[in-house]
Structures are given as C-alpha cells and as structure tokens.
Amino acid sequence: MRNDRIGPHTKTDCKTHRVWVPKYRKPVLVGPVALRVRDLLRQSAMEQERAILEGKVARDQVHLLLA
C-alpha cells in the first residue's frame, strides 16, 4: 500500500522515523504508562491527519514511522 500525497503538480511519499527516549533511558514506559503513551500518540496522529505505519512503545524508548 502506497501513501502517496498527490497535489496539482506533485506526487510525494514522505515518511519520518521518530524516536523518543526518557531521560537517562530509564525504563518508565511500562504498564499503564505505556498504554497511555500509545493512546496519546494515536490521538495526536489522528488530529494532525498523519498515518502511523509502524510503532512500538518499549520500556525505555518509543519508535514511530509516520507518513
């Protein structure tokens, strides 16, 4: 599945890899905190009309591939 954005004279397929890390890489993203972070990221992506192609909330980092 392609996520091309088509304009009057352009066609683009732009993806961004984002990584968030807590200070000192402390393993704080566990349990209900991880679920809340995941829900907030999904909500933010919907508000900004972005698609999350892949994502993972690990104990000490968050990875997102956005289109």
C-alpha positions as CSV (number, residue, x, y, z in Angstrom):
1,M,0.0,0.0,0.0
2,R,1.4,3.3,-1.1
3,N,0.8,6.5,0.9
4,D,1.3,9.0,-1.9
5,R,0.1,12.5,-1.5
6,I,-0.9,13.9,-4.8
7,G,-1.1,17.6,-5.5
8,P,-1.8,19.6,-8.7
9,H,1.8,19.2,-9.9
10,T,3.4,16.9,-7.4
11,K,3.4,13.3,-6.1
12,T,5.2,12.6,-2.8
13,D,5.7,9.7,-0.5
14,C,7.3,11.2,2.7
15,K,8.0,9.0,5.7
16,T,9.5,10.1,9.0
17,H,11.1,7.9,11.7
18,R,10.7,9.4,15.2
19,V,12.4,8.1,18.4
20,W,11.6,9.4,21.9
21,V,13.8,8.4,24.8
22,P,13.2,9.2,28.5
23,K,16.0,11.0,30.4
24,Y,18.9,8.6,31.2
25,R,16.9,5.9,29.3
26,K,15.1,4.9,32.5
27,P,12.6,2.1,31.9
28,V,9.5,4.1,32.8
29,L,7.3,3.2,29.8
30,V,5.7,0.1,31.3
31,G,2.2,-1.0,32.3
32,P,-0.5,1.7,32.3
33,V,2.1,4.4,31.4
34,A,2.9,2.6,28.1
35,L,-0.8,2.2,27.2
36,R,-1.4,5.9,27.9
37,V,1.6,6.9,25.8
38,R,0.3,4.7,22.9
39,D,-3.2,6.2,23.1
40,L,-1.8,9.8,23.2
41,L,0.4,9.1,20.1
42,R,-2.5,7.7,18.2
43,Q,-4.7,10.6,19.2
44,S,-2.1,13.1,18.1
45,A,-1.5,11.4,14.8
46,M,-5.3,11.5,14.1
47,E,-5.5,15.2,15.0
48,Q,-2.6,16.0,12.6
49,E,-4.0,13.7,9.9
50,R,-0.9,11.6,9.9
51,A,-0.7,7.8,9.4
52,I,1.3,5.7,11.8
53,L,2.8,3.0,9.6
54,E,4.7,1.2,12.4
55,G,5.2,1.9,16.1
56,K,6.5,0.4,19.3
57,V,6.5,1.6,22.9
58,A,9.4,-0.2,24.6
59,R,10.4,0.1,28.3
60,D,13.0,2.8,27.5
61,Q,12.1,4.2,24.1
62,V,9.3,4.9,21.6
63,H,9.7,4.3,17.8
64,L,7.3,5.7,15.2
65,L,7.3,5.5,11.4
66,L,4.9,8.2,10.2
67,A,3.6,9.0,6.8
